[in-house]
Amino acid sequence: MRKPGEPIYLRKHVLALLLALLATVVLPRIYELLVGPLSLEARLLSGLTIGVAGGLALYFSFRESARNEPENKE
């Protein structure tokens, strides 16, 4: 049961979050397969960069659509 004022997350929010999380691991692996090996530092830095960019993109694209449930005024 949601509390009053708690955000209602839609299925597309959860799917976009899952894709952003997977991109932090998958994109560096695809680069390694197509171009060449990455050092540990490069993998960590690229994962962090992709994660921060994905988080910011999710925040700015879904902040309006994450509706808040109206508070009960009983």
PAZAPA-4460 file (N, C-alpha, C; in steps of 0.05 Angstrom, whole numbers, plus 32768, in hexadecimal, padded with zeros to 4 digits):
% residues 74
    n_x    n_y    n_z   ca_x   ca_y   ca_z    c_x    c_y    c_z   seq   type   mol
   8011   7FE8   8000   8000   8000   8000   8012   8019   8000     1      M     A
   800C   802B   7FEE   801B   8044   7FEC   8012   8057   8002     2      R     A
   8025   8067   800B   801F   807C   801E   8016   8095   800E     3      K     A
   8006   80A6   8019   7FFE   80BF   800B   8016   80CF   8003     4      P     A
   8017   80D9   7FEA   802D   80E9   7FE0   8044   80D9   7FD5     5      G     A
   8043   80BE   7FD7   8058   80AD   7FCC   8056   80AB   7FAE     6      E     A
   806C   80AD   7F9F   806A   80AD   7F82   805F   8092   7F77     7      P     A
   8051   8094   7F61   8047   807C   7F53   8059   8078   7F3B     8      I     A
   8069   8063   7F3C   807C   805E   7F26   806E   804C   7F11     9      Y     A
   8070   8054   7EF9   8064   8045   7EE3   8078   8030   7ED9    10      L     A
   806D   801D   7EC9   807D   8007   7EBF   8095   8012   7EAE    11      R     A
   8090   8028   7EA0   80A5   8033   7E8F   80BC   803E   7EA0    12      K     A
   80B6   8048   7EB8   80CB   8052   7EC9   80DE   803B   7ED2    13      H     A
   80D2   8024   7ED9   80E2   800D   7EE2   80F2   8002   7ECB    14      V     A
   80E6   8000   7EB3   80F4   7FF6   7E9C   810C   8008   7E94    15      L     A
   8108   8023   7E95   811D   8035   7E8F   8134   8034   7EA3    16      A     A
   812D   8030   7EBD   8141   802D   7ED2   8151   8013   7ECD    17      L     A
   8143   7FFE   7EC6   8151   7FE5   7EC1   8164   7FE8   7EA9    18      L     A
   815C   7FF5   7E94   816D   7FF9   7E7D   8185   800A   7E84    19      L     A
   8181   801F   7E94   8198   8030   7E9D   81AC   8020   7EAD    20      A     A
   81A2   800E   7EBE   81B4   7FFE   7ECF   81C3   7FEA   7EBE    21      L     A
   81B5   7FDD   7EAB   81C3   7FCA   7E99   81D7   7FD7   7E87    22      L     A
   81D2   7FF0   7E7F   81E4   7FFE   7E6C   81FF   8002   7E79    23      A     A
   8201   8005   7E93   821A   8009   7EA0   822D   7FF1   7E9D    24      T     A
   8222   7FDA   7E9A   8232   7FC1   7E96   8234   7FBA   7E79    25      V     A
   821E   7FBC   7E6B   821D   7FB2   7E4F   822D   7FC3   7E3C    26      V     A
   822B   7FDD   7E3D   8239   7FEF   7E2A   8257   7FEB   7E2B    27      L     A
   8264   7FEB   7E42   8281   7FE5   7E42   8288   7FCA   7E36    28      P     A
   8277   7FB5   7E3B   827C   7F9B   7E31   827A   7F9B   7E12    29      R     A
   8266   7FA9   7E07   8263   7FAB   7DEA   827C   7FB9   7DDE    30      I     A
   8285   7FCE   7DEB   829D   7FDC   7DE2   82B5   7FC8   7DE1    31      Y     A
   82B8   7FB8   7DF7   82CE   7FA5   7DF7   82CC   7F91   7DE1    32      E     A
   82B4   7F88   7DDB   82B1   7F74   7DC5   82B6   7F80   7DAA    33      L     A
   82AF   7F99   7DA5   82B1   7FA5   7D8B   82CC   7FB2   7D86    34      L     A
   82D7   7FC0   7D9B   82EF   7FD0   7D97   8308   7FC2   7DA3    35      V     A
   8307   7FBC   7DBC   831E   7FB0   7DC9   831B   7FB1   7DE8    36      G     A
   832E   7FA6   7DF6   832C   7FA5   7E13   832D   7FC0   7E20    37      P     A
   8320   7FC2   7E37   8321   7FDA   7E47   832F   7FD4   7E61    38      L     A
   833D   7FE7   7E6C   8349   7FE3   7E87   8333   7FE4   7E9C    39      S     A
   833A   7FDB   7EB3   8326   7FDB   7EC9   831D   7FF8   7ECF    40      L     A
   8330   800B   7ECF   832A   8027   7ED5   8316   8032   7EBF    41      E     A
   831C   802B   7EA6   830A   8035   7E91   82EE   8029   7E93    42      A     A
   82ED   800F   7E9A   82D3   8002   7E9E   82C3   800F   7EB5    43      R     A
   82D1   8014   7ECB   82C4   8021   7EE2   82BB   803D   7EDC    44      L     A
   82CD   804C   7ECF   82C6   8068   7EC8   82AF   8069   7EB4    45      L     A
   82AF   8057   7EA0   8299   8057   7E8C   827F   804F   7E99    46      S     A
   8280   803B   7EAB   8268   8033   7EB9   825D   8049   7ECA    47      G     A
   826E   8057   7ED8   8265   806E   7EE9   825A   8084   7ED8    48      L     A
   8267   808A   7EC2   825D   80A0   7EB0   8242   8098   7EA4    49      T     A
   823F   8080   7E9B   8226   8077   7E8F   8210   8077   7EA5    50      I     A
   8217   806F   7EBD   8203   806E   7ED2   81FA   808A   7EDA    51      G     A
   820C   809D   7EDC   8204   80B8   7EE3   81F4   80C5   7ECD    52      V     A
   81FD   80C1   7EB4   81EE   80CC   7E9D   81D2   80BF   7E9B    53      A     A
   81D0   80A5   7E9F   81B6   8098   7E9F   81A4   80A1   7EB5    54      G     A
   81AF   80A5   7ECD   819F   80AF   7EE3   8195   80CB   7EDE    55      G     A
   81A5   80DC   7ED4   819C   80F7   7ECD   8187   80F7   7EB7    56      L     A
   818B   80E6   7EA3   8177   80E4   7E8E   815D   80DA   7E98    57      A     A
   815E   80C6   7EAA   8145   80BC   7EB6   8137   80D1   7EC7    58      L     A
   8147   80DF   7ED6   813B   80F4   7EE8   812D   8109   7ED8    59      Y     A
   813B   8114   7EC3   812F   812A   7EB4   8119   8121   7EA2    60      F     A
   8119   8108   7E99   8104   80FF   7E86   80EB   80F5   7E95    61      S     A
   80EE   80EB   7EAD   80D7   80DF   7EBB   80CE   80EE   7ED4    62      F     A
   80DA   8104   7EDA   80D1   8111   7EF3   80B5   811C   7EF2    63      R     A
   80AC   8124   7EDA   8091   812E   7ED7   807C   8117   7ED6    64      E     A
   8084   8100   7ECC   8071   80EA   7EC9   806F   80D9   7EE2    65      S     A
   8081   80DC   7EF5   807E   80CD   7F0E   806A   80DC   7F1F    66      A     A
   8051   80D4   7F1B   803A   80E2   7F29   803B   80DD   7F47    67      R     A
   8032   80F0   7F55   802E   80EC   7F72   8011   80E7   7F78    68      N     A
   800D   80D4   7F8A   7FF2   80CE   7F92   7FE7   80E5   7FA3    69      E     A
   7FCF   80EF   7F9E   7FC5   8105   7FAE   7FC1   80FC   7FCC    70      P     A
   7FC6   810F   7FDD   7FC3   8109   7FFA   7FA6   8108   8001    71      E     A
   7FA0   80F6   8014   7F84   80F4   801E   7F7F   810A   8031    72      N     A
   7F6A   8119   802E   7F63   812E   8040   7F4A   8127   8050    73      K     A
   7F4D   8113   8061   7F37   810A   8071   7F36   8117   808C    74      E     A
***
